[in-house]
Amino acid sequence: MSLLPTTLLRTTAKAGPSRSVLTIPRPPCRCFTTSVPVGSGHNRWSKIRHKKGAADKERGALFAKLSREIITAMKPPLSPDPSFNSKLATALQRAKEQGLTKQGIENAMAKAKSVSDGTGQNVVYEAVAPGGKVVMLVECVTANPARTVKRVKEILSKNGARTSPVLFMFNKQGLIVLRPEPQSTEAGFDHLFDIAVENGAEDVREVEGDDGGVEFEISIPTSSLSSLTTLISSPPYTSHYAVQSSDLVYVPTDPLQILEEGVNEGEGITEDTAESVFKIVDLLEEEGDVVKVWTNLADD
């Protein structure tokens, strides 16, 4: 099939329908939700991803990941100035510690800025992995879509995947990740819940961060993402919360489970099949123009 690029929009004019939601406490995630939860990165992917072979390939993959973190941290409405963008400051510090060159950092920042000034484009390519169950959205930032689509198609075809319209299997929404400021006596789920709901949020979750600390995730319609991010990034809320990220995300409407070893029944895929998918994801994300690959695999 022909490739169907989709230009990413930062906001949409059409707001989502209002709806009543029920708060149901359930540790360790405190949330109210009527939609598929968005994971914070704690899933089985990291446990079963295949090991890289050569050291130079590992280094290249690491640098590509660090560059993507910088690009993501500069997505509007977040500031391109690390003094006012804690996520960007963290991404830059991590890149330096991991050995990403000064030129590599500058290239990543230039790519992110190119979207704002019109010289670069946000595009999404749609694909189906081998077997037909796993689908992917390949999010890119590129100044040369023709070159990028050629590379994406080459990687897909060499690994048994193909381009196909699958965007309808995802919902696009806003996701804001925050951390409570330790000195604040007001910061907490209940306090943030009230702020978020009053400003159009659909979901609020309390989750565990990568370092074991508390984080909050707010899911919100794309039309309200910028306004809520700006609000929480301004006084007096900056004394209570630090915005870690504010992104447009793609959430699968029907997440596909990765089955435990020895389980052959039910809707899902085996770990061996998942391993082959992760290989394709890795290869795609090693490409310089690829920012992130979204799949319909469920987070555990």
Order of alpha helices (4+ residues) and beta strands (2+ residues): beta-beta-beta-alpha-alpha-alpha-alpha-beta-beta-alpha-beta-beta-alpha-beta-beta-alpha-beta-beta-beta-alpha-beta
